[in-house]
């Protein structure tokens, strides 16, 4: 059985609250789980100690038994010093898209043409 340590959503509409649970990977997000390992309340301030609460001993037990944390949970575990998270770098993500690059090139061409026309007018 493939196990995941993941988030299960609770709370009301527009007031999310998540439980960190270990569940079978095939079960639905808010469905059956094996054990509750902690909680995450994104409505609290980032500095608040109660924003992320984790049961480190049980998490280590499930990690030793082959449970795989999701990306968001792995981020919490790395902050708590329970697991290591590889640093990700995607420099291509910050670059503008093809259409935006075309628009910027057209804008630069128009500005150059305007400067050249102004220079010719000033020279005459």
C-alpha positions in Angstrom: 0.0 0.0 0.0 1.4 3.4 -1.0 1.3 5.8 1.9 1.3 9.6 1.7 1.6 12.2 4.4 -0.6 14.9 3.1 -3.1 17.6 4.0 -6.8 17.0 4.5 -9.0 20.2 4.4 -11.3 21.2 7.1 -12.9 24.4 8.2 -15.7 26.4 6.6 -15.9 28.3 3.4 -13.1 30.8 3.0 -11.8 29.8 6.4 -9.4 26.9 5.6 -7.9 24.6 8.2 -5.9 21.5 7.3 -5.0 18.3 9.2 -1.7 16.6 8.4 -2.6 13.0 7.9 -1.1 9.8 6.7 -3.4 8.0 4.2 -3.4 5.6 1.4 -2.5 7.4 -1.8 -5.6 6.1 -3.5 -8.1 7.5 -0.9 -9.7 10.9 -1.6 -8.2 14.1 -0.1 -10.7 14.5 2.8 -11.5 10.8 2.9 -10.3 7.9 5.1 -6.8 8.3 6.7 -4.8 6.1 9.0 -3.6 8.7 11.6 -3.7 12.4 12.2 -0.1 13.8 12.6 -0.6 17.5 13.0 -2.4 20.6 11.7 -1.9 23.7 9.6 -4.0 26.9 10.0 -3.1 29.2 7.2 -5.3 31.9 8.7 -2.8 32.6 11.5 0.2 34.8 11.1 3.4 33.2 9.8 5.2 33.9 13.1 2.5 32.2 15.2 3.6 29.0 16.9 0.2 27.4 16.4 0.1 27.9 12.6 1.9 24.5 12.0 1.7 21.8 14.7 3.4 18.5 14.0 3.8 15.2 16.0 7.5 14.7 15.1 7.8 11.2 16.6 4.9 9.8 14.7 6.0 11.5 11.5 9.4 9.9 11.8 7.8 6.5 12.4 5.7 6.8 9.2 8.6 8.1 7.1 10.6 5.1 8.3 7.7 2.9 7.2 7.8 4.3 3.6 5.3 7.1 3.7 6.0 9.9 1.1 5.2 13.5 2.1 3.6 15.8 -0.4 5.5 19.0 -1.5 3.6 21.3 1.0 4.0 18.8 3.9 7.7 18.3 3.0 8.1 22.1 3.3 6.7 22.0 6.8 8.9 19.1 7.8 12.0 20.9 6.5 11.2 23.9 8.6 10.8 21.7 11.6 14.0 19.9 10.9 12.4 16.5 10.5 13.2 15.9 6.8 15.4 17.4 4.1 13.9 19.3 1.1 15.9 19.8 -2.1 16.3 23.4 -3.1 14.4 24.0 -6.3 15.5 26.5 -8.9 13.6 27.3 -12.1 15.2 30.4 -13.8 13.0 29.9 -16.8 9.8 30.5 -14.8 10.6 34.2 -14.3 11.1 35.0 -17.9 8.2 36.6 -19.8 6.3 34.5 -22.4 6.7 34.6 -26.2 3.9 37.2 -26.8 5.2 39.5 -24.0 8.7 39.4 -25.5 7.3 40.2 -28.9 5.4 43.2 -27.5 8.5 44.5 -25.7 10.5 44.2 -28.9 7.8 46.1 -30.9 7.7 48.8 -28.2 11.5 49.2 -28.2 11.4 49.4 -32.1 8.8 52.2 -31.9 10.8 54.1 -29.4 13.9 53.9 -31.5 12.0 55.1 -34.6 10.6 58.0 -32.6 14.1 59.0 -31.4 15.4 58.8 -34.9 12.6 60.9 -36.2 13.1 63.5 -33.5 16.9 63.5 -34.2 16.2 64.1 -38.0 13.7 66.9 -37.2 16.2 68.5 -34.8 19.0 68.3 -37.5 16.9 70.1 -40.1 
